[in-house]
Amino acid sequence: MERFSELVRLRRSMRKFTDEEINADDITLLVKSALMAPSSKGKHAWHFVVVDDRDMLEKLSLCKAQGADFLAGAKAAVVVVGDPAESDVWIEDASVASTIILYQAEDLGLGACWIQVRERYTAEGEPADNIVRFLLGIPDPLRVVSIIALGHKGMERKPFNEDRLLWDKVHVDKF
């Protein structure tokens, strides 16, 4: 990708994936990029769990009442975990890292989609975070912020339509 602005325009959430496997070098680059994400005071209050096991992806797809089912069709995922003991802005740090993964995936020509885990629940009211931490053996006090589903794009998405930009949400010098 030559320009970041083009990458931003092209990146769209992808919830359908092909059966093609993801190259191991691409997974390494995705994680490497996340590890280079900005963090408050250089604390790097995050951890990443790479999941490519089909059975585990299926189990993780059931972590909340809605919005995670497509994970079962992904070829891999990166679970983004924050450490509240390390930084008071662990949510923001993990969110920035999640975003970096999304854009790196697009730059590689892969599809990706953020699955919100923090403050989401199963149909029975169990926190999605508890489910994911149990499945992956993530210890306390670490908390799951997101899961980034990854795969080769299984559908066409048009680039972002700039006619839909909400310029009325932009204020200069004062609200």
N, C-alpha and C positions, 0 to 999 in steps of 0.2 A: 504494500500500500504506500503510495507516494505521500499522501497528505492525511493528517489526522482528521481534518474536517470531512474528508471523503469517507473515512472509516466510520465516523460518527453518523453520517447520513445513511450508510449502507447497513450498519448493525441493527438487526431486528431480532426479537426473541424467537427462537426456534424450538418448537415442541414436537416436531416429527423428525426422525433420523433414519438414515439408510442402514443397511446391515454391514456396511464397510467398517472395518476396524480403524481405530485411530493409531497413527504412527507413534511409537514410544518416544521418539525425539520431540514430537509435538506436545505430548503430555509433559515432558521435561521442561519445554519452553514455557508452557502455560504456568507451571508451578514456579519456575525461575522468575517469570514476570511478576507473579504475585508476591514473591519474596522481595522484589525491588520496589513494591508499592510504598508510597509515602506513609509515615506513621508519626503520631504525635510524640515529640521528644525522642524520636528514634527508638521507642520501646518495642516495636514490632510485637504487639500484644495479640498475636494470632498463631494459629496452627492450621495446617491443611492436611486433610485425609483424602488421598486419591483412591477412588473405588472403581474397579473395572470388573469385579465379579458379578456375573449375571444375577445370581440368586440374591446377593446383597442389594443390588440396584432395585430388584423387585421388592424386597422388604422395605427399603428406604422410600419407595414410591407410595407406601401406605402410611407414612409418618404423620399425615394430617388429613383432615376431612376432605379437602379439595385443593387442586392446584399442584399436586406432585405426581399424579398418576403417569404422566408421560415419561417420568424418570425410568420406568420399566423398559422403555424402548431406546434409552440412551446407551451409548457404548462405554461411557465412563462418566464420572462425576468428581468434582472437587468439593468436599465438605469444608466450609470455612468456619473456623472456630475462634472465638475470642476469649481472652483471659482477663476477667474483671479484677483479679489480684495484681495484674501487671500494670494496668492503666485505667484511669477513670473514663477514657474515651475508647475503650475496646470495641464498642459497637461501630463507631465511626471508622476506626482503623480496619476492622474486618470488612466493613462495607466498601471502603476504598479498594481493598485487595480483591473483593468480589468483582467490582467493576473492571479492574485491570484484567482479570481473567476473561470477562465477557469480550472486551475489546481485543485482547490477544487472540482469542478464538476466532473472531471475525477476520483479523489480519491473516490468520492461517487458512482461511476459507472454511472453517468449521462452523457448525451451528452451536448455539449455547442459549441457555435460559436460566435465569435466577429463580430459585425456589426459596421463598421466604420461610424460614423455620422459626426464628425468634418471635415470640408472641403469637404463634399459631398453634392450633389444637386438633386433636382427633375428634371424630363425631361424639365420642364419649367424654370429651373434655380434658383428656390427658395432654399435657404440653408436648408438642412435636419435638422440642428439644430433648425431653426425657427419652423419647423413643429412639432418636438418632444416637444419643450418647450411649444408651444401653446396647444398641446393635453394634456400634463401632468401638465400644470399650473406652469412651472418652471420659476421663476422670473429672471429678469436681475440683476446682470451681469453674472449670472451662464450660463455655456455653456455645451452642451452635447458632450462628447468625443466618447462614444460607447454605444451600447446596446448588452448585452450578452444574446443570446437566449438559453433557457434551456429546457430540457426534457429527457425522457428515450430514449436511442439510438434506432433509427428506421432503422438502416443499419449497416452493418459490415464494419469496416475500419481496414486495416492492420496497425500494428505498424510502426513507422517511420523506413525507410530503411537506416541504417547507411552507406551503400555503396554510398548514395547520399550526404553525408556530403561534403561541399565545403571547404576542407582543404586549398585550394589556397587563401582563404579569410582570413587566419590566418597568422599573422606576429609576429615575436618575436624580441623584443628589438628595432626594427625600421621597418618602412614600406619597 
